[in-house]
């Protein structure tokens, strides 16, 4: 019984319902997801470029991917 109560509290702490979330927090969440997607795409492209085409272009692409991840991480740290 105690385990179920702890799980229920943990679930509600980490999974907020859409009723409680306002449009602003949803927009920030979508922006963070887009930044993560850009990071993943650029990372794969950078690694592919590194091994197949040009090491320099691969490095520049990976640096750009890191900038997207840094922006997303900054937003997450600020709880946006």
C-alpha positions as CSV (number, residue, x, y, z in Angstrom):
1,X,0.0,0.0,0.0
2,X,2.8,2.4,0.9
3,X,4.6,1.7,-2.4
4,X,1.4,2.5,-4.4
5,X,1.0,5.9,-2.6
6,X,4.7,6.7,-3.2
7,X,4.4,5.8,-6.9
8,X,1.2,7.9,-7.2
9,X,2.9,10.9,-5.7
10,X,5.9,10.4,-7.8
11,X,3.8,10.1,-11.0
12,X,1.9,13.3,-10.2
13,X,5.1,15.2,-9.4
14,X,6.6,14.4,-12.8
15,X,3.5,14.2,-15.0
16,X,1.4,17.3,-14.8
17,X,-2.0,17.3,-16.5
18,X,-2.7,19.6,-19.4
19,X,-5.3,21.4,-17.3
20,X,-2.6,22.8,-15.0
21,X,-0.1,23.7,-17.8
22,X,-0.6,27.1,-19.4
23,X,0.1,28.0,-23.0
24,X,3.4,29.6,-22.0
25,X,4.9,26.5,-20.5
26,X,3.7,24.4,-23.4
27,X,5.4,26.8,-25.8
28,X,8.7,26.6,-23.9
29,X,8.4,22.8,-23.9
30,X,7.9,22.7,-27.6
31,X,10.8,25.1,-28.1
32,X,13.0,22.8,-26.0
33,X,11.9,19.8,-28.0
34,X,12.7,21.6,-31.3
35,X,16.1,22.5,-30.0
36,X,16.7,18.9,-29.0
37,X,15.6,17.7,-32.5
38,X,18.0,20.2,-34.1
39,X,20.8,19.0,-31.9
40,X,20.2,15.4,-32.8
41,X,19.9,16.0,-36.5
42,X,23.0,18.2,-36.6
43,X,25.0,15.7,-34.4
44,X,24.2,12.8,-36.8
45,X,25.0,15.0,-39.8
46,X,28.3,16.2,-38.2
47,X,29.5,12.7,-37.4
48,X,28.5,11.6,-40.9
49,X,30.3,14.5,-42.5
50,X,33.4,13.9,-40.3
51,X,33.8,10.3,-41.5
52,X,32.7,10.6,-45.1
53,X,33.4,14.1,-46.5
54,X,35.5,16.6,-44.6
55,X,36.7,16.6,-41.0
56,X,36.6,20.4,-40.8
57,X,33.0,20.7,-42.0
58,X,32.1,17.9,-39.6
59,X,33.6,19.8,-36.7
60,X,31.8,23.0,-37.5
61,X,28.5,21.1,-37.7
62,X,29.2,19.5,-34.4
63,X,30.0,22.9,-32.9
64,X,26.6,24.2,-34.2
65,X,24.9,21.2,-32.7
66,X,26.5,21.9,-29.3
67,X,25.2,25.5,-29.5
68,X,21.6,24.1,-29.8
69,X,22.1,21.7,-26.9
70,X,23.6,24.5,-24.8
71,X,20.5,26.7,-25.5
72,X,18.2,23.8,-24.5
73,X,20.2,23.0,-21.4
74,X,20.1,26.7,-20.3
75,X,16.3,26.7,-20.7
76,X,16.0,23.5,-18.7
77,X,18.3,24.9,-15.9
78,X,16.2,28.0,-15.7
79,X,13.0,25.9,-15.5
80,X,11.4,27.4,-18.5
